[in-house]
């Protein structure tokens, strides 16, 4: 019989895993709490060995058709004066695409062969000798051979199997927020970054010139804000950025009309083990690194490795999960190390550090340093080498 696999999360890691599982003879089902695909989100980029993965999946041309094609990122002071400029490769890699567009591409490449269940989530997992009995918030209970938690930083699967998030989450001392607003700056494939001590605003407009992608990063300890309370999150941003200056008053005015707001802490997840029994974690649910850690590409690489190891082990989940973790631990360590200081770099906490960061931007943006900085930012992307997995028919686990 074909091995059945339930995947929690229809973002990027989940559909990427479903893509490879289906090709290797498994029967994946993806359950997603949102009522439909999540179309929003900031841009994600790929570089180095990750480009090989996109080609192997046959989606590189689809991604190029939707790429942001971003140009330079211009660093400005609160008066709008240019202080540095960074070439696109530093922030946008070899190819960059908005997260919602990538999610749509992965869904389109899997929807005909993969069962998707939207508007539901896992509420209980009861493992026994032959599989896992799963209960859901909305639908009837079902049984699966394996369960994968690809449901992000705040993974429900991880909570059910390993315990509360606080045990494994390391906060980096910053929060970030993102939304889309009208492009009142008339940016054309261009980004701007402005910082004052402890706070940064980043704006950019790529493929859709009418839209402005806005990101805030600010130093902060834990905030008592419900992550589903959008109005409370808007209040925090308005209070934190009220005296920022530059273009922020117009951005905050536009924020009032925003329905889709991303708001979260910059955090990492550190687990001693990514699997327990027939349940395994993938992507941010297992190893969230944060911005700067090439997390999207690493999650997709992880999906490729996990599916490949399950096929190579002919469904023996204990062997496959151990090999998957053995091969990804090193790259994850590189990713988390690379991202650990990103908050301090994006939003330096003192006036001196803002000036020093801007100086580094000028140095790194110079032509002689371009190759060095490209190498530095590609370390996490190149930490995983793709193996050529055979594709035997999956045996029942």
Backbone torsions as a table, in degrees:
resi	resn	phi	psi	omega
1	UNK	NA	152.5	-179.7
2	UNK	-75.2	137.2	178.5
3	UNK	-71.0	127.3	178.2
4	UNK	-96.6	137.1	-176.9
5	UNK	-131.3	122.8	174.3
6	UNK	-95.0	126.8	178.9
7	UNK	-113.5	124.2	176.4
8	UNK	-94.4	116.5	179.0
9	UNK	117.7	117.4	179.0
10	UNK	-110.9	36.2	176.2
11	UNK	-79.3	-101.6	178.7
12	UNK	-118.3	-49.0	-178.5
13	UNK	-60.7	-43.3	-177.2
14	UNK	-62.3	-56.0	177.7
15	UNK	-62.1	-33.4	177.2
16	UNK	-63.4	-41.3	177.0
17	UNK	-65.9	-43.6	178.7
18	UNK	-58.3	-39.2	178.4
19	UNK	-56.1	-50.3	-176.3
20	UNK	-76.1	-35.3	177.6
21	UNK	-61.7	-43.8	-179.6
22	UNK	-62.7	-40.4	179.3
23	UNK	-65.2	-24.4	-176.8
24	UNK	-102.9	15.2	169.3
25	UNK	94.3	6.8	177.7
26	UNK	-89.9	168.4	178.7
27	UNK	-117.6	91.2	-178.1
28	UNK	-87.3	146.2	170.0
29	UNK	-124.8	134.0	-179.9
30	UNK	-112.8	125.0	176.9
31	UNK	-111.9	134.7	-175.3
32	UNK	-133.5	129.7	-177.5
33	UNK	-64.5	-38.4	-179.7
34	UNK	-64.1	151.4	-178.5
35	UNK	-71.7	-14.8	179.0
36	UNK	-156.8	178.5	177.1
37	UNK	-55.6	141.6	175.4
38	UNK	-82.4	108.8	-171.7
39	UNK	-86.7	-17.5	-174.8
40	UNK	-87.5	-161.9	177.0
41	UNK	110.6	159.5	-178.9
42	UNK	-76.9	171.7	-179.7
43	UNK	-74.7	149.3	175.1
44	UNK	-124.7	149.2	-177.5
45	UNK	-125.6	161.2	179.1
46	UNK	-130.1	149.0	-179.7
47	UNK	-158.2	163.1	174.4
48	UNK	60.4	-134.4	-175.8
49	UNK	-62.8	-22.4	178.5
50	UNK	-63.6	-28.9	177.3
51	UNK	-64.4	-35.0	176.8
52	UNK	-62.2	-39.8	178.9
53	UNK	-63.3	-44.9	-179.8
54	UNK	-61.0	-38.9	177.2
55	UNK	-65.9	-42.1	-178.7
56	UNK	-65.3	-31.7	177.2
57	UNK	-77.3	-17.3	-178.1
58	UNK	77.6	25.1	-177.5
59	UNK	-116.7	1.8	-176.2
60	UNK	-61.4	-42.9	-179.1
61	UNK	-67.2	-35.4	175.5
62	UNK	-62.8	-40.1	179.2
63	UNK	-67.8	-42.7	179.0
64	UNK	-61.6	-33.1	179.4
65	UNK	-68.0	-20.8	-179.0
66	UNK	-115.4	8.5	-173.9
67	UNK	-65.1	154.0	-178.8
68	UNK	-71.3	-27.3	-177.4
69	UNK	52.9	42.5	-177.6
70	UNK	-66.5	145.8	173.6
71	UNK	-94.3	-143.5	-175.2
72	UNK	-71.3	159.5	168.6
73	UNK	-106.4	121.0	-177.7
74	UNK	-101.8	125.0	177.2
75	UNK	-91.2	127.0	-177.8
76	UNK	-124.4	158.7	174.3
77	UNK	-90.7	174.0	-176.7
78	UNK	-60.2	-15.1	175.7
79	UNK	-91.0	-0.1	178.6
80	UNK	88.0	7.3	-180.0
81	UNK	-80.9	133.9	179.5
82	UNK	-69.4	130.3	177.9
83	UNK	-118.2	-16.8	178.1
84	UNK	-167.0	164.5	177.6
85	UNK	-144.6	132.0	-178.1
86	UNK	-113.4	129.3	177.2
87	UNK	-59.2	155.8	-174.0
88	UNK	-60.4	-31.4	-175.7
89	UNK	-61.5	-25.8	-177.7
90	UNK	-67.8	-43.0	-176.8
91	UNK	-100.3	-25.5	-170.8
92	UNK	-112.0	1.3	176.1
93	UNK	60.3	-152.9	179.1
94	UNK	-82.8	-28.5	174.1
95	UNK	-152.8	139.5	-178.8
96	UNK	-130.5	142.0	-178.8
97	UNK	-145.2	147.0	176.4
98	UNK	-68.7	142.9	-173.2
99	UNK	-55.0	-42.7	-179.3
100	UNK	-62.9	-36.4	177.8
101	UNK	-66.7	-40.0	178.0
102	UNK	-65.8	-42.6	177.4
103	UNK	-57.7	-43.1	179.5
104	UNK	-63.5	-41.4	179.6
105	UNK	-62.8	-45.5	179.7
106	UNK	-64.2	-38.8	178.3
107	UNK	-64.6	-45.0	-179.3
108	UNK	-62.5	-31.2	-179.6
109	UNK	-82.4	-6.2	-177.2
110	UNK	-125.8	-17.6	-168.5
111	UNK	-62.0	-27.9	-177.2
112	UNK	-78.7	-20.3	-176.0
113	UNK	-118.5	-2.8	-176.2
114	UNK	-125.7	137.3	175.9
115	UNK	-80.5	124.7	175.0
116	UNK	-112.2	135.3	176.9
117	UNK	-124.6	110.2	-179.0
118	UNK	-99.0	157.7	177.4
119	UNK	73.1	27.4	-179.3
120	UNK	-149.1	162.8	179.4
121	UNK	-154.8	163.3	-177.1
122	UNK	-78.2	132.5	177.5
123	UNK	-114.7	-16.3	-179.4
124	UNK	-159.0	146.3	178.8
125	UNK	-132.3	122.5	179.8
126	UNK	-125.7	101.5	-177.3
127	UNK	-85.6	141.2	174.7
128	UNK	-136.6	-174.2	-172.3
129	UNK	-59.1	-32.7	-173.3
130	UNK	-108.3	0.8	-178.2
131	UNK	167.3	-158.4	-178.8
132	UNK	-132.2	123.7	173.3
133	UNK	-86.7	126.5	-173.0
134	UNK	-117.5	132.2	172.0
135	UNK	-107.1	150.3	-175.5
136	UNK	-124.4	162.3	179.2
137	UNK	-69.2	-34.5	-173.6
138	UNK	-117.9	-40.6	-173.9
139	UNK	-95.9	169.7	-179.3
140	UNK	-69.1	154.0	177.8
141	UNK	-60.0	150.2	178.0
142	UNK	-142.4	161.0	177.1
143	UNK	-110.5	143.0	178.5
144	UNK	-137.7	156.1	176.9
145	UNK	-74.2	-39.2	-177.6
146	UNK	-139.2	155.6	176.8
147	UNK	-131.0	135.2	178.9
148	UNK	-121.5	127.1	174.1
149	UNK	-93.3	104.6	176.2
150	UNK	-119.2	41.9	-169.9
151	UNK	-109.1	30.3	164.6
152	UNK	82.0	-173.8	-178.0
153	UNK	-52.1	-42.5	-177.3
154	UNK	-98.7	45.2	-173.8
155	UNK	-55.3	124.8	174.2
156	UNK	-73.9	-35.2	178.0
157	UNK	-63.9	-43.3	178.9
158	UNK	-60.8	-41.5	179.6
159	UNK	-62.1	-43.3	-178.4
160	UNK	-65.7	-34.5	-173.3
161	UNK	-96.9	-41.0	-172.3
162	UNK	-107.1	-21.0	-179.5
163	UNK	119.6	-175.3	-173.3
164	UNK	-64.8	147.1	-175.3
165	UNK	-56.6	-37.9	-175.4
166	UNK	-58.3	-23.4	-179.9
167	UNK	-69.2	-25.3	-171.3
168	UNK	-120.4	-7.6	-175.8
169	UNK	-93.3	131.7	173.5
170	UNK	-113.1	113.2	179.0
171	UNK	-80.7	139.5	-175.4
172	UNK	-95.0	2.4	176.0
173	UNK	88.0	18.6	-179.5
174	UNK	-143.3	156.7	170.7
175	UNK	-121.3	157.0	177.9
176	UNK	-135.9	151.4	177.8
177	UNK	-143.1	151.6	179.8
178	UNK	-150.3	144.5	177.1
179	UNK	-158.8	171.8	179.1
180	UNK	-112.8	134.9	-179.3
181	UNK	-134.3	166.8	174.5
182	UNK	-61.7	144.5	-176.1
183	UNK	-81.5	72.2	-178.2
184	UNK	-71.4	-15.2	178.0
185	UNK	-85.1	-8.4	-179.5
186	UNK	56.9	37.6	175.8
187	UNK	-70.9	141.9	-179.0
188	UNK	-128.1	100.5	-176.9
189	UNK	51.8	47.6	-175.6
190	UNK	-145.9	148.6	176.4
191	UNK	-124.7	156.7	176.0
192	UNK	-134.4	144.5	-179.8
193	UNK	-130.2	130.2	178.6
194	UNK	-133.2	132.4	-176.9
195	UNK	-130.7	143.6	163.8
196	UNK	-126.3	166.8	-175.7
197	UNK	-51.0	120.0	175.5
198	UNK	79.8	1.5	-178.1
199	UNK	-145.0	139.4	178.4
200	UNK	-138.6	146.5	172.7
201	UNK	-124.1	132.7	176.5
202	UNK	-124.7	130.7	178.1
203	UNK	-129.8	147.4	-179.3
204	UNK	-159.0	150.6	173.8
205	UNK	-136.1	124.7	-176.7
206	UNK	-115.7	-110.4	-173.1
207	UNK	-63.5	-39.9	177.5
208	UNK	-97.3	98.8	-173.5
209	UNK	-69.4	-16.9	179.2
210	UNK	-77.8	-15.2	-174.6
211	UNK	-108.7	143.9	177.2
212	UNK	-116.6	119.5	176.2
213	UNK	-86.3	121.4	-173.7
214	UNK	-114.3	132.1	176.8
215	UNK	-130.8	135.1	173.7
216	UNK	-113.3	139.1	171.2
217	UNK	-133.2	126.7	-178.1
218	UNK	-144.0	145.8	178.0
219	UNK	-68.6	134.5	-177.8
220	UNK	-169.0	143.0	168.5
221	UNK	-79.0	-168.6	179.1
222	UNK	-57.4	138.8	178.8
223	UNK	-114.0	134.6	178.5
224	UNK	-86.1	67.6	-179.3
225	UNK	-127.8	125.3	177.0
226	UNK	-62.3	129.7	-175.9
227	UNK	-71.3	-3.4	174.0
228	UNK	-110.3	3.9	179.3
229	UNK	-95.9	88.4	-174.7
230	UNK	-63.1	-40.0	-178.4
231	UNK	-65.3	-38.1	177.1
232	UNK	-66.5	-36.4	177.6
233	UNK	-66.8	-40.9	176.3
234	UNK	-60.2	-39.1	179.8
235	UNK	-63.0	-42.0	177.8
236	UNK	-60.1	-47.4	-178.7
237	UNK	-63.5	-42.7	-179.4
238	UNK	-62.1	-41.8	179.7
239	UNK	-69.3	-41.5	-176.9
240	UNK	-68.6	-32.0	-172.5
241	UNK	-110.5	11.3	-174.9
242	UNK	-58.7	-35.9	-175.7
243	UNK	-107.2	19.4	-173.2
244	UNK	-68.9	-39.8	-175.1
245	UNK	85.4	-153.4	-177.5
246	UNK	52.1	-131.6	-178.9
247	UNK	-94.9	5.3	-172.4
248	UNK	-63.7	-38.9	178.3
249	UNK	-55.2	-40.7	178.3
250	UNK	-68.6	-37.1	179.0
251	UNK	-66.7	-40.8	178.3
252	UNK	-67.4	-33.5	175.8
253	UNK	-63.8	-41.3	177.2
254	UNK	-69.3	-29.1	179.9
255	UNK	-59.4	-32.2	-177.5
256	UNK	-58.9	-28.6	-176.9
257	UNK	-96.6	3.6	-175.9
258	UNK	-80.8	133.0	174.8
259	UNK	-97.1	-40.5	-177.6
260	UNK	-98.7	104.4	-179.3
261	UNK	-123.5	126.5	172.2
262	UNK	-91.9	130.7	-177.7
263	UNK	-149.2	122.2	-179.2
264	UNK	-164.4	168.7	173.8
265	UNK	-80.7	154.3	166.9
266	UNK	-82.9	112.1	-173.1
267	UNK	-141.0	158.9	173.3
268	UNK	-121.7	154.8	176.3
269	UNK	-112.8	127.5	179.1
270	UNK	-125.0	112.1	179.5
271	UNK	-118.5	141.3	176.4
272	UNK	-70.6	-25.3	180.0
273	UNK	-151.2	142.8	-176.0
274	UNK	-96.6	-2.6	-178.7
275	UNK	-138.0	155.7	172.5
276	UNK	-146.9	115.8	-177.2
277	UNK	61.4	-123.1	-177.5
278	UNK	-96.0	11.5	-179.1
279	UNK	-114.4	134.5	-179.7
280	UNK	-137.3	151.3	-179.9
281	UNK	-106.9	153.5	-177.0
282	UNK	-142.0	143.9	174.8
283	UNK	68.3	-143.3	-176.1
284	UNK	-58.4	-28.8	178.3
285	UNK	-61.7	-31.9	-177.8
286	UNK	-95.8	-39.4	-168.0
287	UNK	-146.7	31.3	-176.1
288	UNK	-40.8	126.1	179.7
289	UNK	-102.1	-35.6	-175.3
290	UNK	102.0	174.1	-179.7
291	UNK	-56.2	143.2	179.5
292	UNK	91.6	-4.7	-178.5
293	UNK	-102.2	11.2	-179.6
294	UNK	55.9	41.0	-171.4
295	UNK	-65.2	-39.0	-178.7
296	UNK	-65.1	-47.9	178.8
297	UNK	-62.5	-39.5	179.8
298	UNK	-66.9	-37.5	176.9
299	UNK	-63.0	-40.4	179.0
300	UNK	-70.1	-35.5	174.2
301	UNK	-64.8	-40.8	178.1
302	UNK	-61.6	-38.6	177.5
303	UNK	-61.9	-41.9	178.5
304	UNK	-62.2	-45.3	-178.8
305	UNK	-67.1	-44.1	-178.6
306	UNK	-61.4	-47.6	178.4
307	UNK	-63.6	-41.6	179.7
308	UNK	-63.3	-41.1	-179.8
309	UNK	-70.5	-36.2	175.8
310	UNK	-63.3	-39.9	178.4
311	UNK	-68.5	-44.2	-179.2
312	UNK	-62.7	-33.0	179.6
313	UNK	-88.5	5.0	-179.3
314	UNK	51.9	44.6	174.7
315	UNK	86.4	-1.4	177.7
316	UNK	-73.5	97.2	-171.4
317	UNK	-65.7	-33.1	-179.4
318	UNK	-63.7	-45.0	178.1
319	UNK	-66.5	-46.4	-175.6
320	UNK	-64.2	-45.3	-178.4
321	UNK	-63.5	-39.2	179.4
322	UNK	-64.7	-43.2	-179.9
323	UNK	-68.7	-39.9	177.7
324	UNK	-58.0	-47.0	-178.8
325	UNK	-68.6	-39.5	179.0
326	UNK	-59.3	-39.2	-176.0
327	UNK	-81.6	-22.3	-177.0
328	UNK	-100.0	-17.1	-176.0
329	UNK	-58.6	-44.8	-179.5
330	UNK	-61.6	-54.0	177.2
331	UNK	-57.7	-37.9	178.6
332	UNK	-64.3	-40.2	177.9
333	UNK	-60.8	-42.4	177.3
334	UNK	-62.9	-44.3	-178.4
335	UNK	-61.7	-47.8	-178.0
336	UNK	-67.6	-36.5	177.1
337	UNK	-65.7	-41.0	-179.3
338	UNK	-65.6	-33.1	-175.8
339	UNK	-92.0	-10.3	-171.3
340	UNK	-60.0	-34.5	-177.5
341	UNK	-103.4	15.2	-173.5
342	UNK	-66.0	-34.7	-179.8
343	UNK	-61.7	-45.1	179.5
344	UNK	-63.9	-33.6	179.0
345	UNK	-75.2	-40.3	-178.7
346	UNK	-73.6	-37.7	-177.1
347	UNK	-134.5	72.6	-179.4
348	UNK	-55.1	144.8	-168.9
349	UNK	-87.8	-13.7	179.7
350	UNK	-126.6	161.4	178.2
351	UNK	-61.1	-40.1	178.4
352	UNK	-60.5	-44.3	-176.8
353	UNK	-69.5	-32.3	174.5
354	UNK	-62.0	-46.2	179.3
355	UNK	-63.5	-40.2	179.4
356	UNK	-66.5	-42.6	177.4
357	UNK	-59.7	-44.0	178.8
358	UNK	-63.3	-36.1	174.9
359	UNK	-62.0	-44.0	178.0
360	UNK	-61.9	-39.5	176.4
361	UNK	-58.0	-44.2	-179.5
362	UNK	-63.2	-41.0	179.8
363	UNK	-67.9	-49.0	-177.1
364	UNK	-68.4	-26.4	179.4
365	UNK	-80.9	-7.0	178.4
366	UNK	-73.5	152.5	-174.6
367	UNK	-57.4	-42.8	-179.0
368	UNK	-61.3	-27.0	-175.9
369	UNK	-94.4	-5.3	-175.8
370	UNK	-58.0	-46.5	-178.0
371	UNK	-65.3	-39.9	179.9
372	UNK	-63.7	-47.4	-177.4
373	UNK	-67.1	-36.0	176.6
374	UNK	-61.3	-40.8	177.4
375	UNK	-63.8	-43.8	-179.0
376	UNK	-60.3	-44.3	-176.9
377	UNK	-77.4	-9.1	-178.8
378	UNK	-100.7	-0.8	-175.6
379	UNK	-60.3	-44.8	-179.3
380	UNK	-66.8	-38.2	-179.0
381	UNK	-65.1	-32.6	-176.2
382	UNK	-97.4	6.8	-177.8
383	UNK	-75.4	-16.3	179.1
384	UNK	-114.8	127.7	176.0
385	UNK	-103.0	130.0	-178.1
386	UNK	-72.4	128.3	172.5
387	UNK	-91.6	160.7	174.5
388	UNK	-97.2	100.9	179.7
389	UNK	-85.2	140.0	169.7
390	UNK	-72.6	167.1	-177.8
391	UNK	-126.1	68.2	176.3
392	UNK	-70.1	160.0	174.9
393	UNK	-65.1	129.6	-174.7
394	UNK	-69.1	132.1	175.1
395	UNK	-87.0	157.1	179.0
396	UNK	-68.8	133.6	-177.3
397	UNK	-76.8	NA	NA
